[in-house]
Structures are given as C-alpha cells and as structure tokens.
C-alpha cells in the first residue's frame, strides 16, 4: 500500500491518483474466489469491482493511519 501511495504522489505526471490506482489494483488486492466461482457478470461484476475500488481508495488515502 505504501508503494501505491508513492505512485499516487506522482499523479501530476502519471494521472494515477488514488482513485485510478484503486480501480486498477482493487480486483487483485481484494480478489474473491466465491465471486469468481459464482460467475458474476455484467452489472453484478461491475458493482463488485466498484465496492472493491472504494475500499482500496479508502485504504490508500489513509495508509499512514492504518499502517
């Protein structure tokens, strides 16, 4: 998480601020075998990724307090 926070610090050059990093990394960081096994698709899959990205963005914006 600290590495992603360092990446976010360069967002003015890369446009990879906490929200974009969360969208990209959330499905890998919060992977759920149950969701994969159930075969989520379409809207359900989108909603799950949305929730995951919100959680990861929260963690990224509060790294110092959490870790």
PyMOL commands that set and color helices and strands:
alter all, ss='L'
color gray80, all
select helices_A, chain A and resi 2-8+11-14+18-29+33-38+42-61+63-66
alter helices_A, ss='H'
color red, helices_A
deselect
rebuild
show_as cartoon
